[in-house]
């Protein structure tokens, strides 16, 4: 390719973009609901351990592959391969990642569309348009299609602008804004009656559950989804990091932000559920478990907001705006992975590539929306439970077994000449070579037997 590749203009730019990809519905919605149904702080504790011990090393493997390859996921993996069969293997793994990313985006933009519709609903209520307000929150094909399309257009707009003027600029704007809304909401919810019981439930671990296989499985899956692994996303973001940057600490910052936001989201959602209970909303199901997933976000919280009167309208708006913004910074990373591949592989302009890829993904979303009960769960399962862990594991195999150790070290040294003597270099190569592949395979096998 003759065109000059994009590059993040600063460390802060990369951190915001990668953290923007990582922080999304998975943190604000997925993490708290998983924690709520898996023993509160016990889940939090194991999540922390797995995020740093397994997800971070795998994350480092992916961004390093990208920075070395200076290209999309497929070409970057190919550059590491040493012979013909390894190159074929590289193409397969890379394409699997990109197809996975496209499938994730196809359902992610539907869910993000719901968030946008719920953001607008309080406005419709204020301007006295009850029919529109009802349409916005009612589950219909028309609402789903319209808002998936709107959300897709936002994502396309940012991606068509490229790395520095699109991804980096918007991540730098949206991420601090998102954090501000999150913190304001937490402060407000913690002042309400009942919140204290929620904080206690969230932060006191039920230690007997720590080694429950299901808890570990869910925590690992959550950590992988949250760090956007196994989809080529972090390979392409890694390829936009300048060679002079210290990639080890950049990766650590992103992991810390991701885990930190998940923790804060728990501090918002779980106390909010107990506040709802104090106001008479049911938060436990018949088996005595906390309600979670869609019931939580679309029933429990809206109930709470309704009971809070006009402040509730503002809270509903802020909460769903938070969800929408978090989804947008994630969806741009999901779209960038296939778009950058099409640009570099077929030598077409970024605009054209963005349009073609988005239309294909939107068509998949349309198929899901019109066959919701059969396809929605299926696409989520294929992309997040099969494709993502397999590709993440194979990326570790590439770094641990195929890529020459000296070449890995040289790549790391570019941004930090002392890395050879660091704790990271003593531990991480073994992690990517043995611990990550074995752990991911074990989890995978356990899930299906
Ligand atoms: N990590 C995001 C979240 O927590 C979602 C996401 C963005 C993602 N890019 C990804 C998930 C790539 C898997 C793969 O919501």
Boltz pocket constraint, residues with backbone or C-beta under 6 A from the ligand:
constraints:
  - pocket:
      binder: B
      contacts: [[A, 20], [A, 21], [A, 22], [A, 23], [A, 24], [A, 25], [A, 26], [A, 27], [A, 101], [A, 104], [A, 224], [A, 225], [A, 226], [A, 227], [A, 228], [A, 229], [A, 230], [A, 231], [A, 233], [A, 330], [A, 331], [A, 333], [A, 334], [A, 388]]
      max_distance: 6.0
